[in-house]
Amino acid sequence: MKRLDVCLEDVQEVYAGPVGVLWELLMGEEIHVGGWEDTERLAALAGVTANTRILDVCSALGGPARHLAGRFGCRVVGLDATPKMVEEAQRRTEAAALSRLISFRLGDALAMPFADAAFDIVWGQDAWCYVTDKAQLIREACRVLRPGGTIAFTDWVRTGAMDDAIYEPLHRFMSFPYTETLDGYTVLLEDAGFAVVRYEDISGTFPAYCREYRRALTTILREPICERFGEELFFAAEQGIAGWIDAAERGLVGRGRWIGWKADE
Ligand SMILES: C[S@@+](CC[C@H](N)C(=O)[O-])C[C@H]1O[C@@H](n2cnc3c(N)ncnc32)[C@H](O)[C@@H]1O
């Protein structure tokens, strides 16, 4: 599988700058497809309760962390590699009076700054596509989970064969080093030691979400984005999202949702 020369520093630059703001404008402070409902669905599948200790890997602005802590009263730690995201997540969490349940750590998902077996659930939403070594990410997730713990995540995946002329601009626009496949993630989970793995192909709704992002971008968001960040960014975003709509409609890209259980010792 082709990998682009996108490294963590590139992704940090994206989320420290205008493109990070653009994604929030398009998706909301839960920066993933499906917003609030998608978080509810993942929480139900993962079995979140008030007693759960969750690690949200690539937590960005902390929207899902506040959602989970506010709804279930559980404790959440957010891990993110971009200082601006961690600072903003902390600020919003204090403003929401949820700091007693939620904390954020600056760090790399490939070398998680946590002890073995520290969490009940490792959580991720539409972010691991940015990570340069997904096998290592999944191994780290398994290490920090207690025996019997759960990994629960959604991610953008490639679902069809693409030549470089399609693959490269799609991934370059998003600053994804590469995307996994649906089966690829399942293999990584099994290889890392997850005993039972289930996944859902949720690509069916993906084209409609991409079309909605483009509609919002080209209508209500056009003027504020051009004023704040310039026309160049607006046109690059419009073209980039159009590429994803086309690929999604042709069944080349989509999303998956995984739940895995770490074996009891
Ligand atoms: C799409 S946002 C995540 C959205 C978040 N999951 C949510 O649902 O609101 C992607 C985030 O991943 C973070 N990220 C990317 N690579 C990372 C890595 N190797 N370690 C930690 N964070 C990383 C970025 O800094 C960025 O904040």
PDBQT file of the ligand as one rigid body, heavy atoms in Angstrom, charges set to zero:
ROOT
HETATM    1  C1  LIG A 301      -9.835  14.713  13.231  1.00  0.00    +0.000 C 
HETATM    2  S1  LIG A 301      -9.000  15.266  14.672  1.00  0.00    +0.000 S 
HETATM    3  C2  LIG A 301      -9.659  14.192  15.904  1.00  0.00    +0.000 C 
HETATM    4  C3  LIG A 301     -11.084  14.427  16.200  1.00  0.00    +0.000 C 
HETATM    5  C4  LIG A 301     -11.577  13.829  17.479  1.00  0.00    +0.000 C 
HETATM    6  N1  LIG A 301     -11.385  12.399  17.525  1.00  0.00    +0.000 N 
HETATM    7  C5  LIG A 301     -13.042  14.145  17.621  1.00  0.00    +0.000 C 
HETATM    8  O1  LIG A 301     -13.861  13.245  17.348  1.00  0.00    +0.000 OA
HETATM    9  O2  LIG A 301     -13.379  15.282  17.959  1.00  0.00    +0.000 OA
HETATM   10  C6  LIG A 301      -7.392  14.593  14.495  1.00  0.00    +0.000 C 
HETATM   11  C7  LIG A 301      -6.489  14.806  15.718  1.00  0.00    +0.000 C 
HETATM   12  O3  LIG A 301      -5.506  13.780  15.731  1.00  0.00    +0.000 OA
HETATM   13  C8  LIG A 301      -4.338  14.306  16.312  1.00  0.00    +0.000 C 
HETATM   14  N2  LIG A 301      -3.216  13.401  15.959  1.00  0.00    +0.000 N 
HETATM   15  C9  LIG A 301      -2.813  13.042  14.738  1.00  0.00    +0.000 A 
HETATM   16  N3  LIG A 301      -1.777  12.180  14.824  1.00  0.00    +0.000 NA
HETATM   17  C10 LIG A 301      -1.542  11.974  16.144  1.00  0.00    +0.000 A 
HETATM   18  C11 LIG A 301      -0.622  11.166  16.887  1.00  0.00    +0.000 A 
HETATM   19  N4  LIG A 301       0.296  10.391  16.274  1.00  0.00    +0.000 N 
HETATM   20  N5  LIG A 301      -0.689  11.189  18.236  1.00  0.00    +0.000 NA
HETATM   21  C12 LIG A 301      -1.607  11.958  18.874  1.00  0.00    +0.000 A 
HETATM   22  N6  LIG A 301      -2.495  12.760  18.224  1.00  0.00    +0.000 NA
HETATM   23  C13 LIG A 301      -2.459  12.761  16.875  1.00  0.00    +0.000 A 
HETATM   24  C14 LIG A 301      -4.250  15.705  15.734  1.00  0.00    +0.000 C 
HETATM   25  O4  LIG A 301      -3.418  16.538  16.504  1.00  0.00    +0.000 OA
HETATM   26  C15 LIG A 301      -5.717  16.135  15.734  1.00  0.00    +0.000 C 
HETATM   27  O5  LIG A 301      -6.026  16.869  16.869  1.00  0.00    +0.000 OA
ENDROOT
TORSDOF 0
